[in-house]
Amino acid sequence: MAIIMEETAIMDNKRLSRRDLFLIGTMLFGLFFGAGNLIFPVFLGQSAGNHILPAVIGFLISGVGLPLLAVAAIGMSRTDGVFGLAAKVGRPFAYAFTVILYLGIGPLFATPRLATISYEIGLDPFIPDRYQHVALAIFSLLFFGVAWLLARKPGRIMFYIGKVLTPAFLVALALLLGFVIIFPMGGLHAAPVAEYKHMAFSTGFSSGYMTMDALAGLAFGIIVVKAIQGLGVRRPQAIAMGTLKAGAIAAVLMALIYAVLAYMGVTALGEFDRASNGGIIIAEIARYYFGTLGSILTAIIVILACLKTGVGLITAFGDTFKELFPRENYQWLIAGAAGVPLILANIGLNQIIAISEPFLDFLYPIAIVLILLGLLSRIFHDRQGVYVTTIAFVLIPAILDGLNALPASLHQGLLANVLALGQYLPGFSQGLGWTVPALLGFVISWVIFGRRAA
């Protein structure tokens, strides 16, 4: 009996080794760094031009800082994932928010573009125009078939992503980025375009939404927690600290690569015209440095990047929906999570990006506020009234942000009248109209609910 109690005490006090932390950190980086993480920083660099510094800072805050906070919120709030965190507002809200979030970062938007980006960047140059549609369909089938096979055993995800796919991806990417740094194609003197002329920071911040990483952080946080528990760590404080440290490792890796990718985008203007998306830019740059081998290198980089994220998203979707709806079969859930994007991937990258933007502009403010409330929960004693009131204050501005992101051709009639309300919100034109209502809702609810004794 004494031996058992001693072993239990040792287990409860176990901490992660540096090797374990690095492995979990690289696994988390691998989960995060997928399609959008490659193309959006490059496109930002081309668009921001000589305003690249404030644009990159804004992008890093939303594209790196928020995902880190999302992972930390899951660990520090000691919840069982995004549903547990959202349930602090209320179970109906938790079900709705969790389902919408996972559908968005899963089969409807984020997952389909993984195959589309892989194909358009990696394989498109090798395929004659008349075979493009057929080739994309075949590639999508192979891509999601492999992702589905790897997702069938969620217990192996740390091995697949942390030890195999992510290291291979980093080696291939480092080769390309090394040439970009040592032999730049141009300088940083290009003029900014569009919103980057006058609102570089806020435009860079909202561009970070397109990576979907703050949303993914809420989804992947539980994977990190389970991985840490699988290594024998039991104390909630140790799990929270391990989650935060693993998130910091992933964040540092992402920040460094984002900065170089943005630099690559702006310096490429010394040789190429501006492109319609970052995928085209990456393909052009790789061919510039390595010729035909560059196209092969690009294919390896982008397919590895997207595949590992695809495995993570499909696994997270299956795990979460199995918990939400226990009667459903995990294998059938991941089959749907791979099958739906298999179809949607064939509509084209620009179309996927366009239809996902209103969704992200609506969901991101709610997710950001939920993350911050999770981190600040001790200040207001985790009172439900604070969660409910603050989210309620953010909901209408979030809806307006989503509607404002619809194509300009639709901004007329009733929609134009509705969007006119947004002009009363500070920062609305920059996608930040939710910030003042969020702060106001938090302060009011904290005074009413949060200051009472726990």
VOPAGU-2260 file (C-alpha; in pm, 1 decimal, decimal comma):
REM VOPAGU-2260
SITE   aa  ch    i         X         Y         Z
SITE  MET   A    0       0,0       0,0       0,0
SITE  ALA   A    1     281,2     237,2      91,1
SITE  ILE   A    2     453,9     160,0    -238,3
SITE  ILE   A    3     138,5     240,8    -434,1
SITE  MET   A    4      93,7     570,0    -248,4
SITE  GLU   A    5     457,4     660,4    -313,0
SITE  GLU   A    6     423,2     585,5    -685,7
SITE  THR   A    7     105,7     793,9    -699,4
SITE  ALA   A    8     280,7    1085,1    -528,3
SITE  ILE   A    9     568,8    1063,3    -774,2
SITE  MET   A   10     323,0    1062,6   -1064,8
SITE  ASP   A   11     135,9    1362,1    -923,0
SITE  ASN   A   12     461,1    1557,8    -891,1
SITE  LYS   A   13     599,7    1462,0   -1231,2
SITE  ARG   A   14     704,3    1743,9   -1459,3
SITE  LEU   A   15     779,5    1746,6   -1827,9
SITE  SER   A   16    1142,4    1713,5   -1931,3
SITE  ARG   A   17    1290,3    1959,6   -2179,1
SITE  ARG   A   18    1278,5    1690,1   -2444,4
SITE  ASP   A   19     908,8    1627,0   -2379,4
SITE  LEU   A   20     832,6    1999,5   -2386,8
SITE  PHE   A   21    1015,3    2044,2   -2716,3
SITE  LEU   A   22     835,0    1746,2   -2867,9
SITE  ILE   A   23     492,7    1874,5   -2761,0
SITE  GLY   A   24     585,0    2227,3   -2872,3
SITE  THR   A   25     687,3    2108,9   -3219,2
SITE  MET   A   26     373,7    1895,3   -3238,8
SITE  LEU   A   27     162,3    2201,3   -3159,8
SITE  PHE   A   28     354,8    2406,6   -3415,4
SITE  GLY   A   29     288,6    2132,4   -3668,6
SITE  LEU   A   30     -81,9    2137,2   -3589,5
SITE  PHE   A   31     -96,4    2514,2   -3631,2
SITE  PHE   A   32     127,5    2568,6   -3931,8
SITE  GLY   A   33     -74,9    2474,4   -4235,6
SITE  ALA   A   34    -216,3    2631,9   -4546,7
SITE  GLY   A   35    -291,9    2987,6   -4439,6
SITE  ASN   A   36      27,8    3011,6   -4237,4
SITE  LEU   A   37     227,8    2983,3   -4557,8
SITE  ILE   A   38      32,1    3202,6   -4797,0
SITE  PHE   A   39    -101,3    3490,8   -4587,7
SITE  PRO   A   40     229,4    3627,2   -4446,2
SITE  VAL   A   41     379,8    3625,9   -4796,7
SITE  PHE   A   42      79,7    3809,7   -4940,3
SITE  LEU   A   43      92,4    4054,6   -4648,5
SITE  GLY   A   44     456,2    4131,2   -4727,5
SITE  GLN   A   45     375,4    4211,1   -5090,0
SITE  SER   A   46      77,5    4427,0   -4997,3
SITE  ALA   A   47     239,2    4614,3   -4706,8
SITE  GLY   A   48     557,2    4708,7   -4894,1
SITE  ASN   A   49     764,3    4954,6   -4694,2
SITE  HIS   A   50     496,3    4952,1   -4421,9
SITE  ILE   A   51     590,0    4593,0   -4350,4
SITE  LEU   A   52     701,8    4645,7   -3987,7
SITE  PRO   A   53     369,0    4765,5   -3838,1
SITE  ALA   A   54     181,2    4518,2   -4061,1
SITE  VAL   A   55     390,4    4225,1   -3938,8
SITE  ILE   A   56     356,5    4333,6   -3575,8
SITE  GLY   A   57     -22,2    4339,6   -3612,8
SITE  PHE   A   58     -16,5    4002,9   -3786,3
SITE  LEU   A   59     200,2    3848,3   -3514,2
SITE  ILE   A   60     -33,2    3969,0   -3240,0
SITE  SER   A   61    -338,3    3801,8   -3394,2
SITE  GLY   A   62    -158,2    3518,7   -3575,4
SITE  VAL   A   63      79,5    3418,0   -3293,8
SITE  GLY   A   64     -18,2    3593,8   -2971,2
SITE  LEU   A   65    -385,4    3498,3   -2980,9
SITE  PRO   A   66    -322,3    3127,5   -3054,8
SITE  LEU   A   67     -76,6    3119,3   -2764,2
SITE  LEU   A   68    -337,0    3277,9   -2538,1
SITE  ALA   A   69    -598,5    3030,4   -2663,4
SITE  VAL   A   70    -381,9    2733,4   -2569,7
SITE  ALA   A   71    -298,8    2896,9   -2236,2
SITE  ALA   A   72    -668,8    2961,9   -2167,0
SITE  ILE   A   73    -748,6    2592,3   -2208,7
SITE  GLY   A   74    -463,0    2494,4   -1978,7
SITE  MET   A   75    -508,7    2762,5   -1711,9
SITE  SER   A   76    -888,5    2741,6   -1695,3
SITE  ARG   A   77    -854,5    2364,8   -1636,4
SITE  THR   A   78   -1140,3    2291,4   -1872,9
SITE  ASP   A   79   -1184,5    1991,0   -2099,7
SITE  GLY   A   80   -1146,0    2193,6   -2418,4
SITE  VAL   A   81   -1332,9    2463,5   -2603,8
SITE  PHE   A   82   -1673,1    2328,5   -2495,5
SITE  GLY   A   83   -1572,9    2346,5   -2130,1
SITE  LEU   A   84   -1454,1    2704,5   -2170,6
SITE  ALA   A   85   -1763,9    2810,8   -2365,5
SITE  ALA   A   86   -1990,0    2635,8   -2112,1
SITE  LYS   A   87   -1896,7    2906,9   -1863,2
SITE  VAL   A   88   -2133,7    3126,5   -2066,6
SITE  GLY   A   89   -2398,8    2852,4   -2076,2
SITE  ARG   A   90   -2443,5    2505,8   -2222,9
SITE  PRO   A   91   -2664,3    2616,6   -2517,1
SITE  PHE   A   92   -2400,5    2873,9   -2612,3
SITE  ALA   A   93   -2126,3    2614,4   -2567,0
SITE  TYR   A   94   -2292,2    2368,9   -2803,8
SITE  ALA   A   95   -2357,7    2636,6   -3067,6
SITE  PHE   A   96   -2012,9    2796,4   -3044,4
SITE  THR   A   97   -1825,5    2465,0   -3044,0
SITE  VAL   A   98   -2017,0    2324,2   -3341,0
SITE  ILE   A   99   -1977,6    2645,0   -3545,5
SITE  LEU   A  100   -1608,1    2673,3   -3459,7
SITE  TYR   A  101   -1524,4    2313,5   -3550,1
SITE  LEU   A  102   -1727,1    2325,2   -3871,3
SITE  GLY   A  103   -1539,7    2642,6   -3970,1
SITE  ILE   A  104   -1186,4    2529,0   -3890,8
SITE  GLY   A  105   -1281,2    2180,4   -4004,8
SITE  PRO   A  106   -1475,5    2058,4   -4307,1
SITE  LEU   A  107   -1628,4    2386,4   -4430,1
SITE  PHE   A  108   -1337,9    2629,9   -4462,6
SITE  ALA   A  109    -994,6    2551,3   -4318,3
SITE  THR   A  110    -965,5    2184,2   -4411,4
SITE  PRO   A  111   -1074,4    2218,2   -4779,4
SITE  ARG   A  112    -814,4    2484,1   -4850,8
SITE  LEU   A  113    -537,9    2251,7   -4729,3
SITE  ALA   A  114    -573,0    2031,6   -5035,7
SITE  THR   A  115    -641,2    2326,8   -5266,9
SITE  ILE   A  116    -327,3    2513,0   -5158,0
SITE  SER   A  117    -118,4    2196,3   -5175,2
SITE  TYR   A  118    -229,9    2140,3   -5532,5
SITE  GLU   A  119    -217,5    2499,9   -5660,9
SITE  ILE   A  120     128,6    2566,1   -5520,3
SITE  GLY   A  121     288,5    2224,5   -5547,7
SITE  LEU   A  122     141,3    2041,1   -5845,3
SITE  ASP   A  123     -30,2    2298,6   -6068,0
SITE  PRO   A  124     293,2    2387,3   -6256,3
SITE  PHE   A  125     332,4    2026,3   -6369,7
SITE  ILE   A  126     -23,5    1973,4   -6496,0
SITE  PRO   A  127    -147,4    2085,1   -6843,2
SITE  ASP   A  128    -440,1    2329,2   -6826,8
SITE  ARG   A  129    -690,6    2088,6   -6980,0
SITE  TYR   A  130    -634,3    1835,5   -6700,5
SITE  GLN   A  131    -641,0    2077,3   -6405,6
SITE  HIS   A  132    -990,7    1994,3   -6275,6
SITE  VAL   A  133    -941,7    1620,3   -6300,9
SITE  ALA   A  134    -595,2    1640,0   -6143,4
SITE  LEU   A  135    -724,5    1849,5   -5850,6
SITE  ALA   A  136   -1004,6    1598,8   -5789,6
SITE  ILE   A  137    -762,5    1305,7   -5788,5
SITE  PHE   A  138    -515,0    1488,1   -5564,8
SITE  SER   A  139    -790,1    1585,6   -5319,7
SITE  LEU   A  140    -895,5    1221,7   -5297,8
SITE  LEU   A  141    -538,7    1110,0   -5223,9
SITE  PHE   A  142    -471,6    1396,0   -4981,0
SITE  PHE   A  143    -777,9    1343,0   -4765,9
SITE  GLY   A  144    -743,6     966,6   -4794,1
SITE  VAL   A  145    -399,1     982,3   -4633,0
SITE  ALA   A  146    -514,9    1236,9   -4372,6
SITE  TRP   A  147    -810,6    1013,5   -4284,0
SITE  LEU   A  148    -586,8     707,1   -4247,8
SITE  LEU   A  149    -350,7     889,5   -4011,1
SITE  ALA   A  150    -641,8    1034,2   -3809,9
SITE  ARG   A  151    -792,4     688,7   -3746,0
SITE  LYS   A  152    -556,4     642,3   -3449,9
SITE  PRO   A  153    -562,0     970,1   -3253,1
SITE  GLY   A  154    -322,0     829,1   -2992,4
SITE  ARG   A  155     -45,2     831,8   -3254,1
SITE  ILE   A  156     -83,0    1198,2   -3346,9
SITE  MET   A  157     222,6    1310,2   -3145,5
SITE  PHE   A  158     438,0    1061,5   -3334,8
SITE  TYR   A  159     296,4    1140,1   -3680,8
SITE  ILE   A  160     313,3    1517,8   -3645,0
SITE  GLY   A  161     576,1    1585,0   -3378,1
SITE  LYS   A  162     839,6    1332,7   -3487,3
SITE  VAL   A  163     783,0    1278,6   -3860,9
SITE  LEU   A  164     587,9    1539,6   -4058,0
SITE  THR   A  165     693,8    1858,0   -3875,7
SITE  PRO   A  166    1073,7    1792,5   -3879,7
SITE  ALA   A  167    1058,4    1701,1   -4250,6
SITE  PHE   A  168     859,2    2018,2   -4322,2
SITE  LEU   A  169    1100,8    2241,2   -4127,8
SITE  VAL   A  170    1404,3    2103,3   -4311,4
SITE  ALA   A  171    1246,7    2168,6   -4652,2
SITE  LEU   A  172    1122,9    2516,6   -4556,1
SITE  ALA   A  173    1456,7    2615,5   -4401,8
SITE  LEU   A  174    1628,5    2547,1   -4735,2
SITE  LEU   A  175    1402,3    2791,5   -4919,4
SITE  LEU   A  176    1403,0    3061,3   -4650,1
SITE  GLY   A  177    1781,0    3037,7   -4618,4
SITE  PHE   A  178    1822,6    3139,6   -4982,4
SITE  VAL   A  179    1568,0    3420,7   -4937,7
SITE  ILE   A  180    1772,6    3569,6   -4653,5
SITE  ILE   A  181    2118,7    3519,6   -4806,4
SITE  PHE   A  182    2025,0    3614,2   -5164,6
SITE  PRO   A  183    1728,8    3854,8   -5146,8
SITE  MET   A  184    1554,9    3942,4   -5475,2
SITE  GLY   A  185    1500,6    4305,5   -5382,1
SITE  GLY   A  186    1471,6    4558,1   -5102,2
SITE  LEU   A  187    1196,0    4682,6   -4874,5
SITE  HIS   A  188    1113,5    4994,4   -5075,1
SITE  ALA   A  189     791,6    4893,1   -5252,2
SITE  ALA   A  190     490,2    5117,2   -5192,7
SITE  PRO   A  191     204,5    4971,1   -4986,1
SITE  VAL   A  192    -132,2    4904,3   -5147,4
SITE  ALA   A  193    -497,7    4904,8   -5038,5
SITE  GLU   A  194    -558,4    4940,7   -4662,9
SITE  TYR   A  195    -187,7    4897,3   -4588,1
SITE  LYS   A  196    -129,9    5255,6   -4705,0
SITE  HIS   A  197    -297,1    5409,6   -4401,7
SITE  MET   A  198    -387,0    5124,3   -4164,5
SITE  ALA   A  199     -91,3    4885,7   -4181,5
SITE  PHE   A  200    -107,6    4767,9   -3821,0
SITE  SER   A  201    -483,7    4706,3   -3799,1
SITE  THR   A  202    -492,1    4551,0   -4146,7
SITE  GLY   A  203    -209,8    4318,4   -4049,5
SITE  PHE   A  204    -396,6    4234,8   -3729,1
SITE  SER   A  205    -717,0    4142,8   -3914,1
SITE  SER   A  206    -515,1    3951,6   -4175,5
SITE  GLY   A  207    -398,5    3726,1   -3894,3
SITE  TYR   A  208    -760,4    3610,6   -3863,5
SITE  MET   A  209    -723,3    3429,5   -4195,5
SITE  THR   A  210    -477,6    3179,3   -4048,8
SITE  MET   A  211    -763,7    3066,8   -3818,8
SITE  ASP   A  212    -501,6    2988,9   -3553,2
SITE  ALA   A  213    -674,5    3154,8   -3257,2
SITE  LEU   A  214    -975,5    2935,3   -3333,3
SITE  ALA   A  215    -748,7    2637,0   -3386,8
SITE  GLY   A  216    -577,1    2713,0   -3054,8
SITE  LEU   A  217    -906,6    2655,8   -2878,0
SITE  ALA   A  218    -944,6    2330,7   -3069,9
SITE  PHE   A  219    -586,2    2207,0   -3030,1
SITE  GLY   A  220    -546,5    2307,2   -2665,5
SITE  ILE   A  221    -713,9    1989,0   -2548,5
SITE  ILE   A  222    -482,7    1779,6   -2769,8
SITE  VAL   A  223    -186,0    1934,2   -2589,7
SITE  VAL   A  224    -344,2    1875,4   -2249,0
SITE  LYS   A  225    -408,4    1508,4   -2332,9
SITE  ALA   A  226     -53,4    1468,0   -2466,6
SITE  ILE   A  227      88,3    1606,0   -2140,9
SITE  GLN   A  228    -135,9    1379,2   -1935,1
SITE  GLY   A  229     -25,4    1086,8   -2151,0
SITE  LEU   A  230     331,4    1152,5   -2037,4
SITE  GLY   A  231     227,6    1098,6   -1676,0
SITE  VAL   A  232     171,1    1458,1   -1558,9
SITE  ARG   A  233    -135,7    1479,9   -1333,5
SITE  ARG   A  234    -121,1    1801,3   -1128,5
SITE  PRO   A  235    -344,8    2070,7   -1287,3
SITE  GLN   A  236     -84,1    2339,4   -1219,9
SITE  ALA   A  237     188,3    2134,8   -1390,2
SITE  ILE   A  238     -40,9    2063,8   -1685,9
SITE  ALA   A  239    -123,7    2433,4   -1719,7
SITE  MET   A  240     245,0    2530,3   -1703,5
SITE  GLY   A  241     341,0    2259,4   -1954,1
SITE  THR   A  242      66,3    2373,9   -2189,6
SITE  LEU   A  243     186,1    2733,4   -2167,9
SITE  LYS   A  244     551,6    2638,9   -2228,5
SITE  ALA   A  245     464,4    2415,3   -2524,3
SITE  GLY   A  246     254,2    2699,5   -2664,1
SITE  ALA   A  247     546,5    2938,7   -2623,4
SITE  ILE   A  248     776,2    2705,4   -2820,1
SITE  ALA   A  249     522,2    2684,7   -3101,9
SITE  ALA   A  250     469,5    3062,0   -3092,5
SITE  VAL   A  251     840,9    3141,3   -3125,0
SITE  LEU   A  252     875,8    2908,2   -3422,6
SITE  MET   A  253     570,9    3060,0   -3592,6
SITE  ALA   A  254     679,5    3419,5   -3528,5
SITE  LEU   A  255    1025,2    3364,0   -3678,8
SITE  ILE   A  256     888,1    3192,0   -3988,6
SITE  TYR   A  257     608,7    3448,6   -4035,9
SITE  ALA   A  258     858,4    3734,4   -4029,3
SITE  VAL   A  259    1081,1    3570,7   -4291,8
SITE  LEU   A  260     782,5    3479,7   -4510,9
SITE  ALA   A  261     662,3    3842,3   -4503,9
SITE  TYR   A  262    1016,1    3956,5   -4589,1
SITE  MET   A  263    1018,5    3706,3   -4874,1
SITE  GLY   A  264     693,9    3851,2   -5006,9
SITE  VAL   A  265     808,7    4212,4   -5018,2
SITE  THR   A  266    1157,7    4139,4   -5156,7
SITE  ALA   A  267    1003,5    3926,2   -5433,7
SITE  LEU   A  268     866,2    4249,0   -5581,9
SITE  GLY   A  269    1218,9    4308,5   -5706,1
SITE  GLU   A  270    1160,4    4031,0   -5961,1
SITE  PHE   A  271     784,9    3965,8   -5983,3
SITE  ASP   A  272     458,9    4159,8   -6003,6
SITE  ARG   A  273     207,2    4140,5   -5722,8
SITE  ALA   A  274       5,5    3817,5   -5729,6
SITE  SER   A  275    -356,8    3744,9   -5638,6
SITE  ASN   A  276    -260,9    3516,8   -5347,9
SITE  GLY   A  277      42,7    3405,7   -5152,0
SITE  GLY   A  278      48,1    3058,1   -5304,7
SITE  ILE   A  279     139,5    3195,5   -5646,5
SITE  ILE   A  280     416,5    3405,8   -5490,1
SITE  ILE   A  281     575,3    3109,8   -5311,1
SITE  ALA   A  282     575,7    2902,4   -5628,7
SITE  GLU   A  283     739,2    3185,0   -5827,6
SITE  ILE   A  284    1007,2    3241,1   -5563,5
SITE  ALA   A  285    1098,4    2873,0   -5541,2
SITE  ARG   A  286    1135,5    2849,6   -5921,2
SITE  TYR   A  287    1347,1    3166,3   -5916,9
SITE  TYR   A  288    1601,5    3012,7   -5679,3
SITE  PHE   A  289    1594,9    2647,3   -5780,6
SITE  GLY   A  290    1437,3    2622,1   -6125,6
SITE  THR   A  291    1242,9    2299,9   -6179,4
SITE  LEU   A  292    1380,0    2163,6   -5851,7
SITE  GLY   A  293    1220,4    2465,3   -5686,3
SITE  SER   A  294     877,8    2347,5   -5795,0
SITE  ILE   A  295     951,7    2006,0   -5643,9
SITE  LEU   A  296    1077,2    2166,2   -5321,1
SITE  THR   A  297     765,7    2383,6   -5306,2
SITE  ALA   A  298     544,7    2078,9   -5351,3
SITE  ILE   A  299     721,0    1901,7   -5064,5
SITE  ILE   A  300     695,9    2205,0   -4833,4
SITE  VAL   A  301     331,4    2280,6   -4892,3
SITE  ILE   A  302     205,9    1922,2   -4896,9
SITE  LEU   A  303     381,6    1841,3   -4568,5
SITE  ALA   A  304     257,0    2165,3   -4410,9
SITE  CYS   A  305    -101,3    2104,3   -4512,3
SITE  LEU   A  306    -108,3    1730,3   -4447,2
SITE  LYS   A  307       0,4    1753,4   -4084,2
SITE  THR   A  308    -256,1    2025,6   -4014,0
SITE  GLY   A  309    -520,9    1824,1   -4195,9
SITE  VAL   A  310    -454,3    1523,9   -3972,3
SITE  GLY   A  311    -480,9    1746,1   -3663,5
SITE  LEU   A  312    -805,5    1913,7   -3773,7
SITE  ILE   A  313    -974,5    1587,1   -3867,7
SITE  THR   A  314    -865,3    1427,0   -3538,8
SITE  ALA   A  315    -979,4    1725,8   -3331,8
SITE  PHE   A  316   -1314,6    1729,6   -3513,1
SITE  GLY   A  317   -1370,3    1360,6   -3446,5
SITE  ASP   A  318   -1264,7    1380,0   -3080,2
SITE  THR   A  319   -1481,2    1683,3   -3005,6
SITE  PHE   A  320   -1796,1    1570,7   -3184,5
SITE  LYS   A  321   -1763,8    1230,7   -3020,1
SITE  GLU   A  322   -1766,5    1406,7   -2681,6
SITE  LEU   A  323   -2055,8    1634,5   -2779,2
SITE  PHE   A  324   -2259,9    1353,2   -2928,6
SITE  PRO   A  325   -2149,6    1029,7   -2755,6
SITE  ARG   A  326   -2372,6     806,7   -2966,9
SITE  GLU   A  327   -2183,3     897,3   -3283,3
SITE  ASN   A  328   -1900,5     673,2   -3402,9
SITE  TYR   A  329   -1553,8     834,9   -3415,3
SITE  GLN   A  330   -1461,3     660,5   -3740,0
SITE  TRP   A  331   -1777,3     786,0   -3911,9
SITE  LEU   A  332   -1716,0    1138,2   -3780,7
SITE  ILE   A  333   -1365,7    1159,1   -3922,6
SITE  ALA   A  334   -1491,2    1007,9   -4248,0
SITE  GLY   A  335   -1729,0    1303,7   -4275,3
SITE  ALA   A  336   -1455,8    1547,4   -4166,5
SITE  ALA   A  337   -1243,3    1421,4   -4457,3
SITE  GLY   A  338   -1523,3    1363,2   -4710,7
SITE  VAL   A  339   -1689,0    1707,4   -4704,1
SITE  PRO   A  340   -1364,9    1903,0   -4765,1
SITE  LEU   A  341   -1277,7    1653,4   -5038,2
SITE  ILE   A  342   -1572,2    1798,4   -5230,9
SITE  LEU   A  343   -1529,8    2165,1   -5129,7
SITE  ALA   A  344   -1156,9    2167,8   -5211,3
SITE  ASN   A  345   -1242,5    2165,8   -5580,9
SITE  ILE   A  346   -1406,5    2510,0   -5591,5
SITE  GLY   A  347   -1070,3    2692,8   -5592,9
SITE  LEU   A  348    -845,6    2869,9   -5341,0
SITE  ASN   A  349    -959,6    3229,1   -5403,8
SITE  GLN   A  350   -1323,8    3125,1   -5367,1
SITE  ILE   A  351   -1258,2    2941,3   -5038,1
SITE  ILE   A  352   -1075,0    3244,4   -4897,2
SITE  ALA   A  353   -1354,5    3479,3   -5007,1
SITE  ILE   A  354   -1637,5    3282,0   -4848,3
SITE  SER   A  355   -1446,3    3217,9   -4525,8
SITE  GLU   A  356   -1369,5    3585,0   -4451,4
SITE  PRO   A  357   -1720,2    3686,2   -4328,1
SITE  PHE   A  358   -1730,9    3375,9   -4109,3
SITE  LEU   A  359   -1394,1    3458,2   -3951,6
SITE  ASP   A  360   -1475,4    3824,6   -3895,5
SITE  PHE   A  361   -1789,2    3715,3   -3708,4
SITE  LEU   A  362   -1639,4    3435,1   -3500,5
SITE  TYR   A  363   -1299,7    3584,7   -3413,9
SITE  PRO   A  364   -1423,1    3863,3   -3180,5
SITE  ILE   A  365   -1629,5    3612,5   -2982,0
SITE  ALA   A  366   -1336,6    3370,7   -2964,5
SITE  ILE   A  367   -1090,5    3642,5   -2858,8
SITE  VAL   A  368   -1317,6    3764,7   -2580,7
SITE  LEU   A  369   -1379,7    3408,3   -2461,4
SITE  ILE   A  370   -1003,7    3344,0   -2453,2
SITE  LEU   A  371    -936,1    3662,3   -2253,8
SITE  LEU   A  372   -1217,5    3585,7   -2009,5
SITE  GLY   A  373   -1070,9    3239,9   -1954,6
SITE  LEU   A  374    -732,7    3392,6   -1874,6
SITE  LEU   A  375    -880,2    3658,3   -1643,0
SITE  SER   A  376   -1129,5    3427,4   -1471,8
SITE  ARG   A  377    -959,2    3448,7   -1130,4
SITE  ILE   A  378   -1003,7    3826,1   -1125,5
SITE  PHE   A  379   -1383,0    3797,9   -1138,3
SITE  HIS   A  380   -1405,3    3465,3    -951,6
SITE  ASP   A  381   -1519,3    3284,0   -1267,3
SITE  ARG   A  382   -1868,6    3434,4   -1232,7
SITE  GLN   A  383   -2105,9    3327,9   -1509,6
SITE  GLY   A  384   -2263,1    3674,5   -1517,2
SITE  VAL   A  385   -1934,9    3824,5   -1638,9
SITE  TYR   A  386   -1908,5    3570,5   -1920,3
SITE  VAL   A  387   -2271,7    3615,4   -2029,0
SITE  THR   A  388   -2272,6    3995,6   -2018,6
SITE  THR   A  389   -1938,9    4043,9   -2194,2
SITE  ILE   A  390   -2023,1    3798,9   -2473,3
SITE  ALA   A  391   -2365,9    3964,5   -2512,5
SITE  PHE   A  392   -2198,2    4303,7   -2562,2
SITE  VAL   A  393   -1971,8    4157,5   -2830,8
SITE  LEU   A  394   -2230,5    3958,5   -3023,5
SITE  ILE   A  395   -2391,7    4239,5   -3228,3
SITE  PRO   A  396   -2058,2    4406,7   -3323,1
SITE  ALA   A  397   -1930,3    4061,8   -3428,9
SITE  ILE   A  398   -2233,3    4012,0   -3652,0
SITE  LEU   A  399   -2178,3    4356,9   -3805,1
SITE  ASP   A  400   -1809,9    4273,6   -3867,9
SITE  GLY   A  401   -1913,6    3953,3   -4045,8
SITE  LEU   A  402   -2170,5    4132,5   -4259,8
SITE  ASN   A  403   -1919,3    4406,4   -4341,6
SITE  ALA   A  404   -1681,8    4142,2   -4479,7
SITE  LEU   A  405   -1937,8    4032,8   -4740,2
SITE  PRO   A  406   -1859,8    4138,6   -5100,7
SITE  ALA   A  407   -1900,4    4513,5   -5159,2
SITE  SER   A  408   -2160,6    4443,4   -5427,6
SITE  LEU   A  409   -2397,6    4326,9   -5152,4
SITE  HIS   A  410   -2359,0    4645,5   -4943,1
SITE  GLN   A  411   -2683,7    4803,4   -5052,4
SITE  GLY   A  412   -3047,0    4825,1   -4948,6
SITE  LEU   A  413   -3125,4    4679,4   -4606,9
SITE  LEU   A  414   -2768,8    4554,8   -4554,4
SITE  ALA   A  415   -2631,9    4904,9   -4613,0
SITE  ASN   A  416   -2870,6    5042,6   -4350,4
SITE  VAL   A  417   -2767,2    4775,3   -4102,5
SITE  LEU   A  418   -2396,7    4835,0   -4164,0
SITE  ALA   A  419   -2450,0    5207,7   -4107,3
SITE  LEU   A  420   -2493,0    5120,3   -3738,9
SITE  GLY   A  421   -2132,0    5009,1   -3734,5
SITE  GLN   A  422   -2010,6    5360,8   -3794,6
SITE  TYR   A  423   -2098,1    5439,2   -3433,0
SITE  LEU   A  424   -1843,5    5179,5   -3317,4
SITE  PRO   A  425   -1481,8    5302,2   -3285,5
SITE  GLY   A  426   -1253,1    5102,9   -3515,5
SITE  PHE   A  427   -1539,0    4943,5   -3713,6
SITE  SER   A  428   -1387,7    5025,5   -4053,0
SITE  GLN   A  429   -1071,9    4846,1   -3941,9
SITE  GLY   A  430   -1252,7    4533,2   -3822,0
SITE  LEU   A  431   -1210,6    4630,6   -3456,2
SITE  GLY   A  432   -1558,2    4762,2   -3379,5
SITE  TRP   A  433   -1605,0    4492,5   -3116,3
SITE  THR   A  434   -1322,8    4608,6   -2887,6
SITE  VAL   A  435   -1495,0    4899,2   -2708,0
SITE  PRO   A  436   -1822,0    4706,7   -2648,3
SITE  ALA   A  437   -1617,0    4413,0   -2515,1
SITE  LEU   A  438   -1430,9    4634,4   -2268,8
SITE  LEU   A  439   -1750,8    4810,8   -2166,1
SITE  GLY   A  440   -1934,9    4481,1   -2114,5
SITE  PHE   A  441   -1650,3    4339,4   -1906,1
SITE  VAL   A  442   -1622,8    4644,9   -1680,8
SITE  ILE   A  443   -1999,1    4663,8   -1620,9
SITE  SER   A  444   -2033,4    4291,0   -1550,8
SITE  TRP   A  445   -1724,2    4286,1   -1329,6
SITE  VAL   A  446   -1867,3    4567,6   -1116,3
SITE  ILE   A  447   -2205,3    4390,5   -1089,8
SITE  PHE   A  448   -2098,1    4026,1   -1061,3
SITE  GLY   A  449   -1722,9    3981,7   -1042,9
SITE  ARG   A  450   -1639,8    4187,0    -733,4
SITE  ARG   A  451   -1868,4    3985,5    -507,9
SITE  ALA   A  452   -1695,0    3737,8    -282,9
SITE  ALA   A  453   -1646,3    3396,3    -439,8
